[in-house]
Amino acid sequence: MVEKKSSLRTWFEALENLFSSPDTLPPEEAEKAFNGSSRGIPVLVPEKCIGCSLCALSCPSQAITMVPGGKKTIGNKVVEVKNPSFDYSKCIYCGLCAQVCKQNAIEMRTDLPPIIIIKR
């Protein structure tokens, strides 16, 4: 009997979703609807980044890869530094990268609308 109830519930939800409007907005309306209420977009402040890779390691959607960022003097050593590169098509805008960055090199910018990427 439990299986029948769960099966009926699944069919009811499927029919309900079929005839309801989507929860997302079309891209042209999404940008208009943005009012600064999102968590923001991760943006790198390169002069603060030391290339530790904590952001890339902590990213749940694997949207961050480390790319060569030039040479920096850290302490009295000149070292090759890698900077994070964001793949906004994978990013879920959770802000975890900014939270784990001990140098505050990633800012969650709420003054920018979320980046909308459409794959055709």
C-alpha positions in Angstrom: 0.0 0.0 0.0 2.9 2.3 0.7 4.2 1.9 -2.8 0.8 2.9 -4.3 0.7 6.1 -2.3 4.2 7.0 -3.2 3.6 6.2 -6.9 0.3 8.2 -6.9 2.1 11.1 -5.2 4.8 11.0 -7.9 2.3 11.1 -10.7 0.4 14.0 -9.0 3.6 16.0 -8.6 4.6 15.3 -12.2 1.2 16.5 -13.5 1.3 19.6 -11.2 4.8 20.5 -12.5 3.8 19.9 -16.1 1.1 22.6 -15.9 2.8 25.1 -13.5 5.1 28.0 -14.5 8.8 27.5 -14.2 10.7 28.8 -11.1 13.4 30.5 -13.1 13.2 33.6 -15.2 14.2 34.0 -18.8 17.7 35.6 -19.1 16.4 39.0 -20.3 14.1 39.2 -17.2 16.6 37.8 -14.7 19.0 40.7 -15.1 16.1 43.2 -14.6 14.9 41.3 -11.5 18.3 41.4 -9.8 18.2 43.8 -6.9 21.4 43.1 -5.0 19.9 40.4 -2.9 22.2 37.6 -4.1 25.3 36.4 -2.3 27.3 37.9 -5.1 29.8 36.9 -7.7 33.3 35.7 -6.7 35.9 38.2 -8.0 39.7 37.8 -7.5 41.8 40.6 -6.1 45.1 39.4 -7.6 47.5 41.6 -5.5 46.2 39.8 -2.4 46.3 36.2 -3.7 49.3 34.0 -2.7 48.2 31.0 -4.8 47.5 28.6 -1.9 44.7 26.8 -3.8 42.4 26.6 -0.8 39.6 28.2 -2.9 39.9 25.6 -5.7 40.1 22.7 -3.2 37.0 23.9 -1.3 34.8 24.6 -4.4 31.9 22.2 -4.3 31.2 22.6 -8.0 34.8 22.5 -9.1 34.4 25.9 -10.8 37.9 27.1 -9.8 41.1 26.1 -11.5 44.5 27.5 -10.7 46.3 29.2 -13.6 49.8 30.8 -13.8 49.6 34.3 -12.3 53.2 35.5 -12.6 55.9 36.0 -10.0 55.5 37.5 -6.6 57.8 38.3 -3.7 56.6 36.5 -0.6 58.8 37.1 2.4 62.2 37.4 0.8 61.6 34.8 -2.0 60.4 35.4 -5.5 58.0 32.6 -6.3 55.8 31.6 -9.3 52.2 32.1 -8.2 49.1 30.5 -9.5 45.8 32.5 -9.3 42.3 31.1 -9.3 40.3 31.3 -12.5 36.5 31.1 -12.2 34.3 29.1 -14.5 31.0 30.9 -14.0 29.1 28.3 -15.9 29.8 25.9 -13.1 29.8 28.3 -10.2 26.9 28.0 -7.8 27.7 31.4 -6.1 27.9 29.8 -2.7 30.8 32.1 -1.4 32.8 29.2 0.1 35.9 30.3 -1.8 35.7 33.7 -0.3 35.2 32.2 3.2 38.2 29.9 3.1 40.6 32.5 1.6 42.9 33.6 4.5 44.2 36.5 2.4 40.8 38.0 1.6 41.8 37.8 -2.1 38.3 36.7 -3.2 35.4 39.2 -2.8 31.8 38.3 -3.3 30.6 41.3 -5.3 26.9 42.0 -4.8 27.0 45.1 -7.0 27.2 42.9 -10.1 24.3 40.9 -11.5 24.8 37.1 -11.6 26.4 36.0 -14.8 23.9 34.2 -17.0 25.4 31.7 -19.4 23.2 30.1 -22.0 24.5 27.0 -23.8 22.9 26.5 -27.2 
